Amino acid sequence: QVQLVESGGGLVQPGGSLRLSCAVSGFTFSSYGMTWVRQAPGKGLEWVSDIRSDGGSTYYSDSVKGRFTISRDNTNDTVYLQMNSLKPEDTGVYYCARPGSYWGQGTQVTVSS
């Protein structure tokens, strides 16, 4: 059974940081690229970041480039999203996914003073 379980969300003030984690089970994690996607309240899905299977290449949307860092631990089957300099517009539900296949349940991030 495939599972993707996100954690690490919460309420943070503007300028603060959060680190999201996504623990994966049920498939060979090290063989697949992974992605983070978010959905702001009342809006559609927005791609945030990708990482290749070996972690050698990473990609970011312009809205988060320079502030967010994606990484992975292929020993512990976990993908991370380090989020710094958070802005209110980063508020939303953050999902990790194996592109085209599986999604987690999401974790809420709220950036507010």
C-alpha positions as CSV (number, residue, x, y, z in Angstrom):
1,Q,0.0,0.0,0.0
2,V,1.4,3.3,-1.1
3,Q,1.5,6.1,1.5
4,L,2.8,9.6,1.4
5,V,2.5,11.4,4.8
6,E,3.3,15.1,5.1
7,S,4.1,16.8,8.3
8,G,5.6,20.0,9.6
9,G,3.0,22.5,8.7
10,G,1.6,25.1,11.1
11,L,1.2,28.8,11.8
12,V,4.2,31.0,11.3
13,Q,4.7,34.8,11.2
14,P,5.9,36.5,8.0
15,G,9.6,36.1,7.6
16,G,9.6,32.8,9.5
17,S,10.6,29.3,8.5
18,L,9.1,25.9,8.4
19,R,10.4,22.5,7.3
20,L,7.9,20.1,5.7
21,S,8.5,16.4,5.6
22,C,6.9,13.7,3.4
23,A,7.5,10.2,4.5
24,V,6.9,7.7,1.7
25,S,6.2,3.9,1.8
26,G,4.9,1.3,-0.7
27,F,7.2,1.9,-3.6
28,T,10.9,2.2,-4.4
29,F,11.3,5.8,-3.4
30,S,14.9,6.2,-4.7
31,S,13.6,5.4,-8.3
32,Y,11.3,8.3,-8.6
33,G,11.4,12.1,-8.8
34,M,9.1,13.8,-6.3
35,T,7.3,17.1,-6.3
36,W,5.7,19.6,-3.9
37,V,2.5,21.3,-4.9
38,R,0.4,23.7,-2.9
39,Q,-3.2,25.1,-3.0
40,A,-4.0,28.5,-1.6
41,P,-7.5,29.1,-0.1
42,G,-10.0,29.4,-3.0
43,K,-7.4,28.8,-5.7
44,G,-6.1,26.0,-7.8
45,L,-3.1,23.8,-7.5
46,E,0.3,25.5,-7.9
47,W,3.5,23.6,-8.6
48,V,6.2,24.5,-6.1
49,S,9.2,22.3,-6.6
50,D,10.6,19.1,-8.0
51,I,13.6,16.9,-7.2
52,R,15.0,14.2,-9.3
53,S,15.3,10.6,-8.0
54,D,18.9,10.9,-7.0
55,G,18.5,14.4,-5.6
56,G,21.0,15.7,-8.2
57,S,18.7,18.2,-9.8
58,T,16.1,20.5,-8.2
59,Y,13.6,22.9,-9.7
60,Y,11.5,25.7,-8.3
61,S,8.7,28.0,-9.2
62,D,9.6,31.6,-9.6
63,S,7.4,32.4,-6.6
64,V,9.6,30.4,-4.2
65,K,13.0,30.4,-5.8
66,G,15.7,31.6,-3.4
67,R,13.5,31.0,-0.4
68,F,12.5,27.3,-0.5
69,T,14.8,24.3,-0.7
70,I,13.7,20.8,-1.7
71,S,15.8,17.8,-0.6
72,R,15.5,14.1,-0.1
73,D,16.8,11.3,2.0
74,N,16.8,8.1,0.0
75,T,17.9,6.1,3.0
76,N,14.8,7.1,5.0
77,D,12.4,7.5,2.0
78,T,11.6,11.1,2.9
79,V,11.4,14.3,0.9
80,Y,11.7,17.7,2.5
81,L,10.8,21.3,1.8
82,Q,12.6,23.9,3.8
83,M,10.7,27.1,3.6
84,N,12.4,30.4,4.6
85,S,11.4,34.0,4.5
86,L,7.8,33.0,4.4
87,K,5.1,35.4,3.1
88,P,1.4,35.5,3.7
89,E,0.9,34.4,0.0
90,D,2.7,31.2,0.9
91,T,-0.4,30.2,2.9
92,G,-2.1,27.0,1.7
93,V,-2.2,23.3,1.9
94,Y,1.1,21.7,0.8
95,Y,1.1,18.3,-0.9
96,C,3.9,16.0,-1.8
97,A,3.4,13.7,-4.8
98,R,5.0,11.2,-7.0
99,P,4.2,12.9,-10.2
100,G,1.3,11.4,-12.1
101,S,0.7,8.8,-9.5
102,Y,0.3,9.3,-5.8
103,W,-0.4,12.2,-3.5
104,G,-0.3,12.8,0.2
105,Q,-3.1,14.2,2.3
106,G,-1.5,17.6,2.6
107,T,-0.3,19.7,5.5
108,Q,-1.6,23.2,6.2
109,V,0.8,26.2,6.2
110,T,-0.5,29.5,7.5
111,V,1.7,32.6,7.3
112,S,0.1,35.4,9.3
113,S,1.0,37.9,12.0
